[in-house]
Amino acid sequence: MNLALKPDVQELIDERVTLGKYSSPEDVVAAAIMALGQQEQFGDFQAGELDKLLAEGERSIKKDGTLDGEEAYRRRRQQRAPKRKSAP
């Protein structure tokens, strides 16, 4: 596949290869496509939002500890049970 890239995009790719972050322009493009796929799969976050959520999770772990997955699932079912009973 041959692509025509704008000069500024080509410059960004070349810069990453020159700095040794990637061994070839193809590696830069492959990394960019994989990152795009992850972004599409996991959703978009505002700038700093993911860091904020991770920090919140770490504070919660320090405060309350971790929770076994089965226990978390059981608690979630209990929380939802009253809502299901009241639904028409």
Backbone as CSV, one residue per row, in Angstrom:
resi,resn,N_x,N_y,N_z,CA_x,CA_y,CA_z,C_x,C_y,C_z
1,MET,0.842,-1.168,0.000,0.000,0.000,0.000,0.895,1.242,0.000
2,ASN,0.580,2.156,-0.863,1.289,3.434,-0.903,0.347,4.530,-0.452
3,LEU,0.837,5.408,0.407,0.033,6.513,0.915,0.715,7.828,0.624
4,ALA,-0.067,8.838,0.307,0.461,10.193,0.161,0.170,10.914,1.476
5,LEU,1.225,11.301,2.180,1.067,11.963,3.469,1.389,13.446,3.346
6,LYS,0.699,14.234,4.133,1.009,15.659,4.177,2.407,15.822,4.772
7,PRO,3.111,16.863,4.371,4.481,17.063,4.860,4.600,17.095,6.379
8,ASP,3.627,17.693,7.082,3.724,17.761,8.538,3.586,16.384,9.181
9,VAL,2.767,15.520,8.582,2.613,14.159,9.094,3.885,13.363,8.821
10,GLN,4.429,13.503,7.629,5.683,12.827,7.287,6.797,13.268,8.232
11,GLU,6.825,14.553,8.576,7.837,15.076,9.494,7.705,14.441,10.878
12,LEU,6.478,14.280,11.355,6.256,13.638,12.654,6.748,12.196,12.652
13,ILE,6.467,11.502,11.562,6.909,10.108,11.436,8.433,10.046,11.409
14,ASP,9.041,10.876,10.571,10.501,10.891,10.456,11.157,11.225,11.794
15,GLU,10.562,12.156,12.518,11.109,12.554,13.822,11.143,11.376,14.793
16,ARG,10.095,10.589,14.815,10.046,9.443,15.724,11.078,8.374,15.348
17,VAL,11.281,8.195,14.069,12.297,7.237,13.623,13.693,7.775,13.946
18,THR,13.936,9.045,13.680,15.242,9.666,13.944,15.592,9.606,15.428
19,LEU,14.600,9.820,16.298,14.838,9.776,17.738,15.038,8.350,18.257
20,GLY,14.815,7.374,17.373,15.021,5.980,17.755,13.836,5.357,18.475
21,LYS,12.718,6.050,18.486,11.525,5.499,19.143,10.943,4.344,18.334
22,TYR,11.148,4.396,17.032,10.672,3.348,16.129,11.777,3.059,15.123
23,SER,11.799,1.834,14.634,12.872,1.465,13.706,12.562,1.817,12.258
24,SER,11.288,2.080,11.941,10.939,2.409,10.565,9.646,3.220,10.529
25,PRO,9.405,3.916,9.430,8.135,4.635,9.283,6.927,3.688,9.378
26,GLU,7.102,2.467,8.875,6.009,1.494,8.953,5.651,1.169,10.405
27,ASP,6.669,1.103,11.263,6.413,0.835,12.681,5.640,1.974,13.343
28,VAL,5.952,3.210,12.936,5.235,4.372,13.479,3.764,4.300,13.077
29,VAL,3.519,4.029,11.816,2.141,3.955,11.318,1.395,2.797,11.988
30,ALA,2.041,1.655,12.145,1.397,0.507,12.800,1.035,0.851,14.239
31,ALA,1.936,1.529,14.959,1.654,1.921,16.342,0.487,2.903,16.389
32,ALA,0.448,3.827,15.444,-0.634,4.804,15.400,-1.974,4.129,15.138
33,ILE,-1.995,3.161,14.242,-3.242,2.447,13.932,-3.703,1.627,15.138
34,MET,-2.764,0.994,15.838,-3.136,0.226,17.039,-3.682,1.153,18.118
35,ALA,-3.064,2.319,18.292,-3.544,3.286,19.288,-4.943,3.781,18.918
36,LEU,-5.171,4.006,17.646,-6.494,4.426,17.185,-7.530,3.344,17.479
37,GLY,-7.163,2.095,17.240,-8.073,0.985,17.530,-8.417,0.917,19.007
38,GLN,-7.430,1.117,19.870,-7.695,1.108,21.313,-8.593,2.270,21.704
39,GLN,-8.346,3.418,21.129,-9.170,4.583,21.434,-10.619,4.334,21.018
40,GLU,-10.809,3.751,19.856,-12.161,3.452,19.386,-12.832,2.394,20.251
41,GLN,-12.057,1.414,20.708,-12.608,0.335,21.518,-12.966,0.798,22.926
42,PHE,-12.103,1.597,23.534,-12.285,1.956,24.934,-12.902,3.324,25.125
43,GLY,-13.107,4.057,24.075,-13.748,5.355,24.184,-12.768,6.496,24.308
44,ASP,-13.309,7.653,24.106,-12.503,8.857,24.178,-12.546,9.419,25.593
45,PHE,-11.435,9.900,26.047,-11.348,10.563,27.339,-10.918,11.998,27.101
46,GLN,-11.428,12.887,27.905,-10.968,14.268,27.870,-9.522,14.295,28.357
47,ALA,-8.811,15.358,28.046,-7.427,15.481,28.491,-7.359,15.376,30.012
48,GLY,-6.562,14.444,30.489,-6.384,14.264,31.934,-7.456,13.435,32.610
49,GLU,-8.537,13.103,31.916,-9.641,12.358,32.529,-9.219,10.955,32.950
50,LEU,-8.500,10.267,32.105,-8.070,8.913,32.433,-7.127,8.925,33.631
51,ASP,-6.199,9.883,33.665,-5.292,9.996,34.810,-6.072,10.243,36.093
52,LYS,-7.097,11.075,36.013,-7.939,11.375,37.176,-8.661,10.107,37.655
53,LEU,-9.203,9.346,36.721,-9.906,8.106,37.074,-8.956,7.080,37.687
54,LEU,-7.754,6.969,37.132,-6.775,6.031,37.681,-6.363,6.440,39.091
55,ALA,-6.148,7.731,39.295,-5.777,8.217,40.629,-6.903,7.961,41.623
56,GLU,-8.129,8.159,41.189,-9.290,7.895,42.048,-9.341,6.420,42.435
57,GLY,-9.083,5.552,41.492,-9.055,4.118,41.767,-7.952,3.746,42.739
58,GLU,-6.778,4.348,42.573,-5.665,4.061,43.482,-5.970,4.539,44.898
59,ARG,-6.623,5.717,45.024,-7.013,6.208,46.353,-8.023,5.261,46.989
60,SER,-8.945,4.764,46.196,-9.953,3.835,46.693,-9.313,2.548,47.191
61,ILE,-8.332,2.053,46.473,-7.634,0.828,46.883,-6.900,1.059,48.194
62,LYS,-6.223,2.205,48.318,-5.511,2.507,49.561,-6.473,2.620,50.733
63,LYS,-7.633,3.208,50.486,-8.617,3.432,51.547,-9.361,2.150,51.906
64,ASP,-9.882,1.465,50.904,-10.780,0.323,51.125,-10.176,-1.028,50.792
65,GLY,-8.995,-1.046,50.193,-8.407,-2.307,49.762,-9.022,-2.760,48.449
66,THR,-8.645,-3.944,48.038,-9.186,-4.492,46.792,-10.354,-5.417,47.106
67,LEU,-11.083,-5.766,46.078,-12.269,-6.600,46.240,-12.192,-7.744,45.240
68,ASP,-12.422,-8.932,45.717,-12.457,-10.108,44.853,-13.537,-9.919,43.784
69,GLY,-13.278,-10.373,42.590,-14.217,-10.221,41.489,-15.574,-10.836,41.767
70,GLU,-15.602,-12.023,42.345,-16.878,-12.666,42.666,-17.659,-11.862,43.700
71,GLU,-16.942,-11.322,44.678,-17.587,-10.498,45.705,-18.150,-9.221,45.094
72,ALA,-17.408,-8.614,44.194,-17.887,-7.403,43.523,-19.143,-7.706,42.714
73,TYR,-19.160,-8.826,42.031,-20.324,-9.221,41.240,-21.530,-9.462,42.143
74,ARG,-21.317,-10.128,43.279,-22.405,-10.401,44.222,-22.988,-9.087,44.753
75,ARG,-22.116,-8.158,45.108,-22.582,-6.861,45.618,-23.359,-6.099,44.560
76,ARG,-22.892,-6.163,43.344,-23.590,-5.464,42.251,-24.977,-6.054,42.035
77,ARG,-25.095,-7.373,42.093,-26.408,-8.011,41.958,-27.335,-7.565,43.078
78,GLN,-26.816,-7.480,44.301,-27.631,-7.050,45.436,-28.103,-5.612,45.253
79,GLN,-27.251,-4.749,44.743,-27.626,-3.360,44.519,-28.713,-3.240,43.461
80,ARG,-28.653,-4.086,42.465,-29.622,-4.017,41.368,-30.928,-4.716,41.673
81,ALA,-30.923,-5.639,42.625,-32.129,-6.424,42.929,-33.327,-5.547,43.261
82,PRO,-33.218,-4.548,44.148,-34.389,-3.715,44.450,-34.914,-2.977,43.226
83,LYS,-34.042,-2.586,42.339,-34.465,-1.883,41.124,-35.262,-2.806,40.223
84,ARG,-34.860,-4.061,40.136,-35.574,-5.028,39.290,-36.940,-5.353,39.856
85,LYS,-37.046,-5.422,41.190,-38.336,-5.733,41.820,-39.336,-4.625,41.609
86,SER,-38.847,-3.368,41.555,-39.758,-2.239,41.407,-40.078,-1.931,39.945
87,ALA,-39.376,-2.532,39.041,-39.627,-2.289,37.605,-40.907,-2.980,37.185
88,PRO,-41.694,-2.319,36.287,-42.967,-2.919,35.818,-42.767,-4.151,34.983
